[in-house]
Amino acid sequence: MKFPLLKYKWKLVLLSACALLLTSGCGNAPSGPAQTQASSGTESKQPRTNLPMPPANAETRDTAKSGGQYGWTQLDSRRSQLADYAGQVVVLDFWATYCPPCLEETPHLVSLQKRYGAQGLKVIGLNVGGPDDRPKVAAYVEQFKVQYTLGYPDQATVDLYLGTNDNIPQTLVFDRQGKLIKHFVGFDPQVSAELDRTIENAVTGGK
C-alpha cells in the first residue's frame, strides 16, 4: 500500500525538477536577444555601410562658394585643399560620429598616421554628419585620441567624391602627385587589409 504514495512523491519530485529547469531557461532568456543582436551586427557589415549623409544646408553651400573648389575647413577654421599636400600621400576619410563603421575605422586611421606619418602620409578626416554632428566632434577626438587633421568639407568636395554614392565611411587614397589611386566604401577586415597595402605601396613607391 505504500507504493502508490512513493510513486506520488516521485511525481512531485519530477514536476519540481521540470519547473526548476523551466525557470532556469527563463532566466537565460536574455542571451537569445544578445545573440541575435551580435548576429545582426555581423550581418550589417555585409552591405559595408548603409548610412547616408544628411542633406546639405545653406551654410555648407555658402562655405563652398566662398572657399573655392574642392576644399574643406579645418577645426581651427583654416582653409585647406588637396593641392596643399603636394608630395604627400593623402587619405581623405568621409565620416560621421553616428556611423558605427566610421568609428570602427578611426583607430585604424590613427594607427596608420602614426606608422607612416614620418614617411609622408597625411590622413584627413572630413566630417559629413551635418550641423547636429559638429558639437560631438570634440568628444570623438578625445575618445579615439585622434591626432590627424579633421575638418568639414565644402559641398563641392562632397559632390565631387561622394556624388554617386553618399554612404559612409568612404576613404580615398591619393598618391604624391595628387592622383586618386583607391576609393573604399565602408569598412570591414577586407577593406582594412587592402587599405594597409595601398598606403604602404603609395608611401614606399611599391618597393
mmCIF file of the C-alpha atoms, coordinates in Angstrom:
data_MODEL
# 
_entry.id   MODEL 
# 
loop_
_atom_site.group_PDB 
_atom_site.id 
_atom_site.type_symbol 
_atom_site.label_atom_id 
_atom_site.label_alt_id 
_atom_site.label_comp_id 
_atom_site.label_asym_id 
_atom_site.label_entity_id 
_atom_site.label_seq_id 
_atom_site.pdbx_PDB_ins_code 
_atom_site.Cartn_x 
_atom_site.Cartn_y 
_atom_site.Cartn_z 
_atom_site.occupancy 
_atom_site.B_iso_or_equiv 
_atom_site.pdbx_formal_charge 
_atom_site.auth_seq_id 
_atom_site.auth_comp_id 
_atom_site.auth_asym_id 
_atom_site.auth_atom_id 
_atom_site.pdbx_PDB_model_num 
ATOM 1   C CA . MET A 1 1   ? 0.000  0.000  0.000   1.00 0.00 ? 1   MET A CA 1 
ATOM 2   C CA . LYS A 1 2   ? 2.995  2.297  0.345   1.00 0.00 ? 2   LYS A CA 1 
ATOM 3   C CA . PHE A 1 3   ? 3.958  2.084  -3.349  1.00 0.00 ? 3   PHE A CA 1 
ATOM 4   C CA . PRO A 1 4   ? 1.250  4.452  -4.618  1.00 0.00 ? 4   PRO A CA 1 
ATOM 5   C CA . LEU A 1 5   ? 2.403  7.069  -2.122  1.00 0.00 ? 5   LEU A CA 1 
ATOM 6   C CA . LEU A 1 6   ? 6.026  6.579  -3.157  1.00 0.00 ? 6   LEU A CA 1 
ATOM 7   C CA . LYS A 1 7   ? 5.034  6.895  -6.803  1.00 0.00 ? 7   LYS A CA 1 
ATOM 8   C CA . TYR A 1 8   ? 3.168  10.082 -5.962  1.00 0.00 ? 8   TYR A CA 1 
ATOM 9   C CA . LYS A 1 9   ? 6.217  11.523 -4.200  1.00 0.00 ? 9   LYS A CA 1 
ATOM 10  C CA . TRP A 1 10  ? 8.396  10.732 -7.208  1.00 0.00 ? 10  TRP A CA 1 
ATOM 11  C CA . LYS A 1 11  ? 5.914  12.532 -9.437  1.00 0.00 ? 11  LYS A CA 1 
ATOM 12  C CA . LEU A 1 12  ? 6.196  15.590 -7.208  1.00 0.00 ? 12  LEU A CA 1 
ATOM 13  C CA . VAL A 1 13  ? 9.978  15.440 -7.406  1.00 0.00 ? 13  VAL A CA 1 
ATOM 14  C CA . LEU A 1 14  ? 9.901  15.154 -11.197 1.00 0.00 ? 14  LEU A CA 1 
ATOM 15  C CA . LEU A 1 15  ? 7.431  18.020 -11.510 1.00 0.00 ? 15  LEU A CA 1 
ATOM 16  C CA . SER A 1 16  ? 9.583  20.180 -9.249  1.00 0.00 ? 16  SER A CA 1 
ATOM 17  C CA . ALA A 1 17  ? 12.674 19.372 -11.305 1.00 0.00 ? 17  ALA A CA 1 
ATOM 18  C CA . CYS A 1 18  ? 10.879 20.274 -14.535 1.00 0.00 ? 18  CYS A CA 1 
ATOM 19  C CA . ALA A 1 19  ? 9.702  23.533 -13.017 1.00 0.00 ? 19  ALA A CA 1 
ATOM 20  C CA . LEU A 1 20  ? 13.264 24.339 -11.976 1.00 0.00 ? 20  LEU A CA 1 
ATOM 21  C CA . LEU A 1 21  ? 14.552 23.692 -15.499 1.00 0.00 ? 21  LEU A CA 1 
ATOM 22  C CA . LEU A 1 22  ? 11.865 25.897 -16.993 1.00 0.00 ? 22  LEU A CA 1 
ATOM 23  C CA . THR A 1 23  ? 12.723 28.672 -14.539 1.00 0.00 ? 23  THR A CA 1 
ATOM 24  C CA . SER A 1 24  ? 16.425 28.405 -15.464 1.00 0.00 ? 24  SER A CA 1 
ATOM 25  C CA . GLY A 1 25  ? 15.504 28.661 -19.128 1.00 0.00 ? 25  GLY A CA 1 
ATOM 26  C CA . CYS A 1 26  ? 13.542 31.839 -18.496 1.00 0.00 ? 26  CYS A CA 1 
ATOM 27  C CA . GLY A 1 27  ? 16.474 33.217 -16.556 1.00 0.00 ? 27  GLY A CA 1 
ATOM 28  C CA . ASN A 1 28  ? 18.746 32.606 -19.537 1.00 0.00 ? 28  ASN A CA 1 
ATOM 29  C CA . ALA A 1 29  ? 16.285 34.103 -21.997 1.00 0.00 ? 29  ALA A CA 1 
ATOM 30  C CA . PRO A 1 30  ? 18.158 37.415 -22.376 1.00 0.00 ? 30  PRO A CA 1 
ATOM 31  C CA . SER A 1 31  ? 21.022 35.543 -24.037 1.00 0.00 ? 31  SER A CA 1 
ATOM 32  C CA . GLY A 1 32  ? 18.726 34.957 -27.018 1.00 0.00 ? 32  GLY A CA 1 
ATOM 33  C CA . PRO A 1 33  ? 18.321 38.621 -27.969 1.00 0.00 ? 33  PRO A CA 1 
ATOM 34  C CA . ALA A 1 34  ? 22.018 39.245 -27.273 1.00 0.00 ? 34  ALA A CA 1 
ATOM 35  C CA . GLN A 1 35  ? 22.995 36.546 -29.747 1.00 0.00 ? 35  GLN A CA 1 
ATOM 36  C CA . THR A 1 36  ? 20.536 37.923 -32.268 1.00 0.00 ? 36  THR A CA 1 
ATOM 37  C CA . GLN A 1 37  ? 21.989 41.383 -31.823 1.00 0.00 ? 37  GLN A CA 1 
ATOM 38  C CA . ALA A 1 38  ? 25.513 40.076 -32.329 1.00 0.00 ? 38  ALA A CA 1 
ATOM 39  C CA . SER A 1 39  ? 24.408 38.260 -35.465 1.00 0.00 ? 39  SER A CA 1 
ATOM 40  C CA . SER A 1 40  ? 22.673 41.311 -36.835 1.00 0.00 ? 40  SER A CA 1 
ATOM 41  C CA . GLY A 1 41  ? 25.776 43.373 -36.123 1.00 0.00 ? 41  GLY A CA 1 
ATOM 42  C CA . THR A 1 42  ? 27.858 40.973 -38.161 1.00 0.00 ? 42  THR A CA 1 
ATOM 43  C CA . GLU A 1 43  ? 25.325 40.789 -40.938 1.00 0.00 ? 43  GLU A CA 1 
ATOM 44  C CA . SER A 1 44  ? 25.099 44.575 -41.112 1.00 0.00 ? 44  SER A CA 1 
ATOM 45  C CA . LYS A 1 45  ? 28.692 44.592 -42.339 1.00 0.00 ? 45  LYS A CA 1 
ATOM 46  C CA . GLN A 1 46  ? 27.773 42.605 -45.430 1.00 0.00 ? 46  GLN A CA 1 
ATOM 47  C CA . PRO A 1 47  ? 26.413 45.745 -47.059 1.00 0.00 ? 47  PRO A CA 1 
ATOM 48  C CA . ARG A 1 48  ? 29.522 47.575 -45.872 1.00 0.00 ? 48  ARG A CA 1 
ATOM 49  C CA . THR A 1 49  ? 27.627 50.654 -44.876 1.00 0.00 ? 49  THR A CA 1 
ATOM 50  C CA . ASN A 1 50  ? 24.130 51.965 -45.221 1.00 0.00 ? 50  ASN A CA 1 
ATOM 51  C CA . LEU A 1 51  ? 24.340 55.331 -43.559 1.00 0.00 ? 51  LEU A CA 1 
ATOM 52  C CA . PRO A 1 52  ? 23.538 58.226 -45.894 1.00 0.00 ? 52  PRO A CA 1 
ATOM 53  C CA . MET A 1 53  ? 24.733 61.710 -45.105 1.00 0.00 ? 53  MET A CA 1 
ATOM 54  C CA . PRO A 1 54  ? 22.273 64.425 -44.118 1.00 0.00 ? 54  PRO A CA 1 
ATOM 55  C CA . PRO A 1 55  ? 21.270 66.805 -46.908 1.00 0.00 ? 55  PRO A CA 1 
ATOM 56  C CA . ALA A 1 56  ? 23.393 69.884 -47.465 1.00 0.00 ? 56  ALA A CA 1 
ATOM 57  C CA . ASN A 1 57  ? 22.150 73.099 -45.918 1.00 0.00 ? 57  ASN A CA 1 
ATOM 58  C CA . ALA A 1 58  ? 22.607 76.730 -46.911 1.00 0.00 ? 58  ALA A CA 1 
ATOM 59  C CA . GLU A 1 59  ? 25.603 77.132 -44.600 1.00 0.00 ? 59  GLU A CA 1 
ATOM 60  C CA . THR A 1 60  ? 27.667 74.425 -46.288 1.00 0.00 ? 60  THR A CA 1 
ATOM 61  C CA . ARG A 1 61  ? 26.721 75.701 -49.744 1.00 0.00 ? 61  ARG A CA 1 
ATOM 62  C CA . ASP A 1 62  ? 27.828 79.234 -48.833 1.00 0.00 ? 62  ASP A CA 1 
ATOM 63  C CA . THR A 1 63  ? 31.124 77.883 -47.498 1.00 0.00 ? 63  THR A CA 1 
ATOM 64  C CA . ALA A 1 64  ? 31.712 76.066 -50.766 1.00 0.00 ? 64  ALA A CA 1 
ATOM 65  C CA . LYS A 1 65  ? 31.108 79.241 -52.786 1.00 0.00 ? 65  LYS A CA 1 
ATOM 66  C CA . SER A 1 66  ? 33.361 81.472 -50.687 1.00 0.00 ? 66  SER A CA 1 
ATOM 67  C CA . GLY A 1 67  ? 36.127 78.961 -50.047 1.00 0.00 ? 67  GLY A CA 1 
ATOM 68  C CA . GLY A 1 68  ? 36.988 77.821 -53.539 1.00 0.00 ? 68  GLY A CA 1 
ATOM 69  C CA . GLN A 1 69  ? 36.516 74.452 -55.133 1.00 0.00 ? 69  GLN A CA 1 
ATOM 70  C CA . TYR A 1 70  ? 37.233 71.082 -53.584 1.00 0.00 ? 70  TYR A CA 1 
ATOM 71  C CA . GLY A 1 71  ? 38.401 72.210 -50.186 1.00 0.00 ? 71  GLY A CA 1 
ATOM 72  C CA . TRP A 1 72  ? 37.487 71.975 -46.536 1.00 0.00 ? 72  TRP A CA 1 
ATOM 73  C CA . THR A 1 73  ? 37.604 73.980 -43.339 1.00 0.00 ? 73  THR A CA 1 
ATOM 74  C CA . GLN A 1 74  ? 39.751 72.564 -40.549 1.00 0.00 ? 74  GLN A CA 1 
ATOM 75  C CA . LEU A 1 75  ? 38.605 72.541 -36.936 1.00 0.00 ? 75  LEU A CA 1 
ATOM 76  C CA . ASP A 1 76  ? 40.737 75.646 -36.303 1.00 0.00 ? 76  ASP A CA 1 
ATOM 77  C CA . SER A 1 77  ? 38.894 77.422 -39.175 1.00 0.00 ? 77  SER A CA 1 
ATOM 78  C CA . ARG A 1 78  ? 41.873 77.318 -41.559 1.00 0.00 ? 78  ARG A CA 1 
ATOM 79  C CA . ARG A 1 79  ? 41.110 76.587 -45.191 1.00 0.00 ? 79  ARG A CA 1 
ATOM 80  C CA . SER A 1 80  ? 42.755 73.629 -46.968 1.00 0.00 ? 80  SER A CA 1 
ATOM 81  C CA . GLN A 1 81  ? 42.581 71.793 -50.250 1.00 0.00 ? 81  GLN A CA 1 
ATOM 82  C CA . LEU A 1 82  ? 44.241 68.736 -51.727 1.00 0.00 ? 82  LEU A CA 1 
ATOM 83  C CA . ALA A 1 83  ? 46.857 70.799 -53.576 1.00 0.00 ? 83  ALA A CA 1 
ATOM 84  C CA . ASP A 1 84  ? 48.243 71.984 -50.227 1.00 0.00 ? 84  ASP A CA 1 
ATOM 85  C CA . TYR A 1 85  ? 49.626 68.491 -49.628 1.00 0.00 ? 85  TYR A CA 1 
ATOM 86  C CA . ALA A 1 86  ? 51.544 68.027 -52.876 1.00 0.00 ? 86  ALA A CA 1 
ATOM 87  C CA . GLY A 1 87  ? 54.323 65.490 -52.447 1.00 0.00 ? 87  GLY A CA 1 
ATOM 88  C CA . GLN A 1 88  ? 52.496 63.621 -49.679 1.00 0.00 ? 88  GLN A CA 1 
ATOM 89  C CA . VAL A 1 89  ? 50.298 60.539 -49.713 1.00 0.00 ? 89  VAL A CA 1 
ATOM 90  C CA . VAL A 1 90  ? 46.864 61.790 -48.672 1.00 0.00 ? 90  VAL A CA 1 
ATOM 91  C CA . VAL A 1 91  ? 43.952 59.850 -47.195 1.00 0.00 ? 91  VAL A CA 1 
ATOM 92  C CA . LEU A 1 92  ? 40.600 61.636 -47.230 1.00 0.00 ? 92  LEU A CA 1 
ATOM 93  C CA . ASP A 1 93  ? 38.126 59.906 -44.945 1.00 0.00 ? 93  ASP A CA 1 
ATOM 94  C CA . PHE A 1 94  ? 34.459 60.971 -45.016 1.00 0.00 ? 94  PHE A CA 1 
ATOM 95  C CA . TRP A 1 95  ? 32.799 60.065 -41.723 1.00 0.00 ? 95  TRP A CA 1 
ATOM 96  C CA . ALA A 1 96  ? 30.265 60.983 -39.008 1.00 0.00 ? 96  ALA A CA 1 
ATOM 97  C CA . THR A 1 97  ? 30.014 60.261 -35.289 1.00 0.00 ? 97  THR A CA 1 
ATOM 98  C CA . TYR A 1 98  ? 26.684 58.436 -35.704 1.00 0.00 ? 98  TYR A CA 1 
ATOM 99  C CA . CYS A 1 99  ? 28.208 55.909 -38.124 1.00 0.00 ? 99  CYS A CA 1 
ATOM 100 C CA . PRO A 1 100 ? 29.418 52.679 -36.404 1.00 0.00 ? 100 PRO A CA 1 
ATOM 101 C CA . PRO A 1 101 ? 31.691 51.586 -39.291 1.00 0.00 ? 101 PRO A CA 1 
ATOM 102 C CA . CYS A 1 102 ? 33.263 55.057 -39.235 1.00 0.00 ? 102 CYS A CA 1 
ATOM 103 C CA . LEU A 1 103 ? 34.034 54.700 -35.536 1.00 0.00 ? 103 LEU A CA 1 
ATOM 104 C CA . GLU A 1 104 ? 35.397 51.220 -36.154 1.00 0.00 ? 104 GLU A CA 1 
ATOM 105 C CA . GLU A 1 105 ? 37.724 52.610 -38.810 1.00 0.00 ? 105 GLU A CA 1 
ATOM 106 C CA . THR A 1 106 ? 39.031 55.527 -36.734 1.00 0.00 ? 106 THR A CA 1 
ATOM 107 C CA . PRO A 1 107 ? 41.563 53.622 -34.561 1.00 0.00 ? 107 PRO A CA 1 
ATOM 108 C CA . HIS A 1 108 ? 42.959 52.094 -37.732 1.00 0.00 ? 108 HIS A CA 1 
ATOM 109 C CA . LEU A 1 109 ? 43.446 55.521 -39.293 1.00 0.00 ? 109 LEU A CA 1 
ATOM 110 C CA . VAL A 1 110 ? 45.104 56.744 -36.092 1.00 0.00 ? 110 VAL A CA 1 
ATOM 111 C CA . SER A 1 111 ? 47.492 53.799 -36.287 1.00 0.00 ? 111 SER A CA 1 
ATOM 112 C CA . LEU A 1 112 ? 48.279 54.394 -39.962 1.00 0.00 ? 112 LEU A CA 1 
ATOM 113 C CA . GLN A 1 113 ? 49.067 58.063 -39.350 1.00 0.00 ? 113 GLN A CA 1 
ATOM 114 C CA . LYS A 1 114 ? 51.463 57.138 -36.548 1.00 0.00 ? 114 LYS A CA 1 
ATOM 115 C CA . ARG A 1 115 ? 53.109 54.414 -38.619 1.00 0.00 ? 115 ARG A CA 1 
ATOM 116 C CA . TYR A 1 116 ? 53.601 56.326 -41.868 1.00 0.00 ? 116 TYR A CA 1 
ATOM 117 C CA . GLY A 1 117 ? 53.403 60.000 -40.888 1.00 0.00 ? 117 GLY A CA 1 
ATOM 118 C CA . ALA A 1 118 ? 57.165 60.437 -40.942 1.00 0.00 ? 118 ALA A CA 1 
ATOM 119 C CA . GLN A 1 119 ? 57.214 58.942 -44.445 1.00 0.00 ? 119 GLN A CA 1 
ATOM 120 C CA . GLY A 1 120 ? 54.799 61.491 -45.838 1.00 0.00 ? 120 GLY A CA 1 
ATOM 121 C CA . LEU A 1 121 ? 51.321 60.140 -45.054 1.00 0.00 ? 121 LEU A CA 1 
ATOM 122 C CA . LYS A 1 122 ? 48.630 62.705 -44.305 1.00 0.00 ? 122 LYS A CA 1 
ATOM 123 C CA . VAL A 1 123 ? 45.291 61.415 -43.006 1.00 0.00 ? 123 VAL A CA 1 
ATOM 124 C CA . ILE A 1 124 ? 42.447 63.939 -43.131 1.00 0.00 ? 124 ILE A CA 1 
ATOM 125 C CA . GLY A 1 125 ? 39.055 63.129 -41.643 1.00 0.00 ? 125 GLY A CA 1 
ATOM 126 C CA . LEU A 1 126 ? 36.179 65.106 -43.151 1.00 0.00 ? 126 LEU A CA 1 
ATOM 127 C CA . ASN A 1 127 ? 33.012 65.118 -41.079 1.00 0.00 ? 127 ASN A CA 1 
ATOM 128 C CA . VAL A 1 128 ? 29.834 64.950 -43.163 1.00 0.00 ? 128 VAL A CA 1 
ATOM 129 C CA . GLY A 1 129 ? 27.402 64.487 -40.290 1.00 0.00 ? 129 GLY A CA 1 
ATOM 130 C CA . GLY A 1 130 ? 25.887 67.934 -40.664 1.00 0.00 ? 130 GLY A CA 1 
ATOM 131 C CA . PRO A 1 131 ? 25.457 70.758 -38.122 1.00 0.00 ? 131 PRO A CA 1 
ATOM 132 C CA . ASP A 1 132 ? 23.985 68.463 -35.461 1.00 0.00 ? 132 ASP A CA 1 
ATOM 133 C CA . ASP A 1 133 ? 27.089 66.272 -35.545 1.00 0.00 ? 133 ASP A CA 1 
ATOM 134 C CA . ARG A 1 134 ? 29.692 69.002 -35.192 1.00 0.00 ? 134 ARG A CA 1 
ATOM 135 C CA . PRO A 1 135 ? 29.293 69.541 -31.419 1.00 0.00 ? 135 PRO A CA 1 
ATOM 136 C CA . LYS A 1 136 ? 30.150 65.853 -30.950 1.00 0.00 ? 136 LYS A CA 1 
ATOM 137 C CA . VAL A 1 137 ? 33.485 66.016 -32.758 1.00 0.00 ? 137 VAL A CA 1 
ATOM 138 C CA . ALA A 1 138 ? 35.482 67.189 -29.718 1.00 0.00 ? 138 ALA A CA 1 
ATOM 139 C CA . ALA A 1 139 ? 34.347 64.162 -27.710 1.00 0.00 ? 139 ALA A CA 1 
ATOM 140 C CA . TYR A 1 140 ? 35.187 61.945 -30.684 1.00 0.00 ? 140 TYR A CA 1 
ATOM 141 C CA . VAL A 1 141 ? 38.727 63.351 -30.811 1.00 0.00 ? 141 VAL A CA 1 
ATOM 142 C CA . GLU A 1 142 ? 39.168 62.711 -27.101 1.00 0.00 ? 142 GLU A CA 1 
ATOM 143 C CA . GLN A 1 143 ? 37.707 59.206 -27.209 1.00 0.00 ? 143 GLN A CA 1 
ATOM 144 C CA . PHE A 1 144 ? 39.916 57.978 -30.044 1.00 0.00 ? 144 PHE A CA 1 
ATOM 145 C CA . LYS A 1 145 ? 42.943 60.207 -29.376 1.00 0.00 ? 145 LYS A CA 1 
ATOM 146 C CA . VAL A 1 146 ? 42.764 61.470 -32.939 1.00 0.00 ? 146 VAL A CA 1 
ATOM 147 C CA . GLN A 1 147 ? 45.946 63.291 -33.925 1.00 0.00 ? 147 GLN A CA 1 
ATOM 148 C CA . TYR A 1 148 ? 45.388 63.573 -37.653 1.00 0.00 ? 148 TYR A CA 1 
ATOM 149 C CA . THR A 1 149 ? 43.725 66.557 -39.318 1.00 0.00 ? 149 THR A CA 1 
ATOM 150 C CA . LEU A 1 150 ? 39.946 66.923 -39.110 1.00 0.00 ? 150 LEU A CA 1 
ATOM 151 C CA . GLY A 1 151 ? 37.660 69.278 -40.947 1.00 0.00 ? 151 GLY A CA 1 
ATOM 152 C CA . TYR A 1 152 ? 34.355 69.927 -42.674 1.00 0.00 ? 152 TYR A CA 1 
ATOM 153 C CA . PRO A 1 153 ? 34.259 69.587 -46.464 1.00 0.00 ? 153 PRO A CA 1 
ATOM 154 C CA . ASP A 1 154 ? 32.699 72.102 -48.808 1.00 0.00 ? 154 ASP A CA 1 
ATOM 155 C CA . GLN A 1 155 ? 29.627 70.868 -50.631 1.00 0.00 ? 155 GLN A CA 1 
ATOM 156 C CA . ALA A 1 156 ? 31.581 70.950 -53.896 1.00 0.00 ? 156 ALA A CA 1 
ATOM 157 C CA . THR A 1 157 ? 34.072 68.492 -52.393 1.00 0.00 ? 157 THR A CA 1 
ATOM 158 C CA . VAL A 1 158 ? 31.298 66.202 -51.201 1.00 0.00 ? 158 VAL A CA 1 
ATOM 159 C CA . ASP A 1 159 ? 29.618 66.327 -54.605 1.00 0.00 ? 159 ASP A CA 1 
ATOM 160 C CA . LEU A 1 160 ? 32.893 65.556 -56.359 1.00 0.00 ? 160 LEU A CA 1 
ATOM 161 C CA . TYR A 1 161 ? 33.895 62.498 -54.360 1.00 0.00 ? 161 TYR A CA 1 
ATOM 162 C CA . LEU A 1 162 ? 30.594 61.209 -52.970 1.00 0.00 ? 162 LEU A CA 1 
ATOM 163 C CA . GLY A 1 163 ? 28.212 62.389 -55.656 1.00 0.00 ? 163 GLY A CA 1 
ATOM 164 C CA . THR A 1 164 ? 27.208 58.933 -56.896 1.00 0.00 ? 164 THR A CA 1 
ATOM 165 C CA . ASN A 1 165 ? 27.184 57.178 -53.508 1.00 0.00 ? 165 ASN A CA 1 
ATOM 166 C CA . ASP A 1 166 ? 26.619 59.077 -50.276 1.00 0.00 ? 166 ASP A CA 1 
ATOM 167 C CA . ASN A 1 167 ? 27.084 56.120 -47.919 1.00 0.00 ? 167 ASN A CA 1 
ATOM 168 C CA . ILE A 1 168 ? 29.814 56.455 -45.302 1.00 0.00 ? 168 ILE A CA 1 
ATOM 169 C CA . PRO A 1 169 ? 32.545 55.876 -44.405 1.00 0.00 ? 169 PRO A CA 1 
ATOM 170 C CA . GLN A 1 170 ? 34.327 56.487 -47.669 1.00 0.00 ? 170 GLN A CA 1 
ATOM 171 C CA . THR A 1 171 ? 38.111 56.551 -47.761 1.00 0.00 ? 171 THR A CA 1 
ATOM 172 C CA . LEU A 1 172 ? 40.099 57.918 -50.699 1.00 0.00 ? 172 LEU A CA 1 
ATOM 173 C CA . VAL A 1 173 ? 43.847 57.464 -51.135 1.00 0.00 ? 173 VAL A CA 1 
ATOM 174 C CA . PHE A 1 174 ? 45.857 59.900 -53.286 1.00 0.00 ? 174 PHE A CA 1 
ATOM 175 C CA . ASP A 1 175 ? 49.474 59.399 -54.328 1.00 0.00 ? 175 ASP A CA 1 
ATOM 176 C CA . ARG A 1 176 ? 52.213 62.021 -54.035 1.00 0.00 ? 176 ARG A CA 1 
ATOM 177 C CA . GLN A 1 177 ? 51.189 63.533 -57.380 1.00 0.00 ? 177 GLN A CA 1 
ATOM 178 C CA . GLY A 1 178 ? 47.610 64.043 -56.195 1.00 0.00 ? 178 GLY A CA 1 
ATOM 179 C CA . LYS A 1 179 ? 46.205 61.179 -58.261 1.00 0.00 ? 179 LYS A CA 1 
ATOM 180 C CA . LEU A 1 180 ? 43.343 59.169 -56.781 1.00 0.00 ? 180 LEU A CA 1 
ATOM 181 C CA . ILE A 1 181 ? 44.594 55.584 -56.597 1.00 0.00 ? 181 ILE A CA 1 
ATOM 182 C CA . LYS A 1 182 ? 41.962 53.898 -54.421 1.00 0.00 ? 182 LYS A CA 1 
ATOM 183 C CA . HIS A 1 183 ? 38.425 54.606 -53.258 1.00 0.00 ? 183 HIS A CA 1 
ATOM 184 C CA . PHE A 1 184 ? 36.952 52.494 -50.458 1.00 0.00 ? 184 PHE A CA 1 
ATOM 185 C CA . VAL A 1 185 ? 33.277 52.450 -49.453 1.00 0.00 ? 185 VAL A CA 1 
ATOM 186 C CA . GLY A 1 186 ? 32.559 51.061 -45.992 1.00 0.00 ? 186 GLY A CA 1 
ATOM 187 C CA . PHE A 1 187 ? 34.934 49.412 -43.555 1.00 0.00 ? 187 PHE A CA 1 
ATOM 188 C CA . ASP A 1 188 ? 35.485 45.751 -42.706 1.00 0.00 ? 188 ASP A CA 1 
ATOM 189 C CA . PRO A 1 189 ? 38.520 43.449 -42.341 1.00 0.00 ? 189 PRO A CA 1 
ATOM 190 C CA . GLN A 1 190 ? 38.916 43.156 -46.107 1.00 0.00 ? 190 GLN A CA 1 
ATOM 191 C CA . VAL A 1 191 ? 38.877 46.932 -46.558 1.00 0.00 ? 191 VAL A CA 1 
ATOM 192 C CA . SER A 1 192 ? 41.288 47.314 -43.646 1.00 0.00 ? 192 SER A CA 1 
ATOM 193 C CA . ALA A 1 193 ? 43.824 44.934 -45.191 1.00 0.00 ? 193 ALA A CA 1 
ATOM 194 C CA . GLU A 1 194 ? 43.546 46.473 -48.660 1.00 0.00 ? 194 GLU A CA 1 
ATOM 195 C CA . LEU A 1 195 ? 43.841 49.981 -47.218 1.00 0.00 ? 195 LEU A CA 1 
ATOM 196 C CA . ASP A 1 196 ? 47.063 48.933 -45.477 1.00 0.00 ? 196 ASP A CA 1 
ATOM 197 C CA . ARG A 1 197 ? 48.516 47.538 -48.696 1.00 0.00 ? 197 ARG A CA 1 
ATOM 198 C CA . THR A 1 198 ? 47.502 50.583 -50.714 1.00 0.00 ? 198 THR A CA 1 
ATOM 199 C CA . ILE A 1 199 ? 49.053 53.048 -48.282 1.00 0.00 ? 199 ILE A CA 1 
ATOM 200 C CA . GLU A 1 200 ? 52.235 51.033 -47.835 1.00 0.00 ? 200 GLU A CA 1 
ATOM 201 C CA . ASN A 1 201 ? 52.724 50.843 -51.608 1.00 0.00 ? 201 ASN A CA 1 
ATOM 202 C CA . ALA A 1 202 ? 51.989 54.541 -52.043 1.00 0.00 ? 202 ALA A CA 1 
ATOM 203 C CA . VAL A 1 203 ? 54.350 55.584 -49.258 1.00 0.00 ? 203 VAL A CA 1 
ATOM 204 C CA . THR A 1 204 ? 57.213 53.306 -50.271 1.00 0.00 ? 204 THR A CA 1 
ATOM 205 C CA . GLY A 1 205 ? 56.713 53.653 -54.002 1.00 0.00 ? 205 GLY A CA 1 
ATOM 206 C CA . GLY A 1 206 ? 55.921 49.949 -54.290 1.00 0.00 ? 206 GLY A CA 1 
ATOM 207 C CA . LYS A 1 207 ? 59.389 48.949 -53.105 1.00 0.00 ? 207 LYS A CA 1 
# 
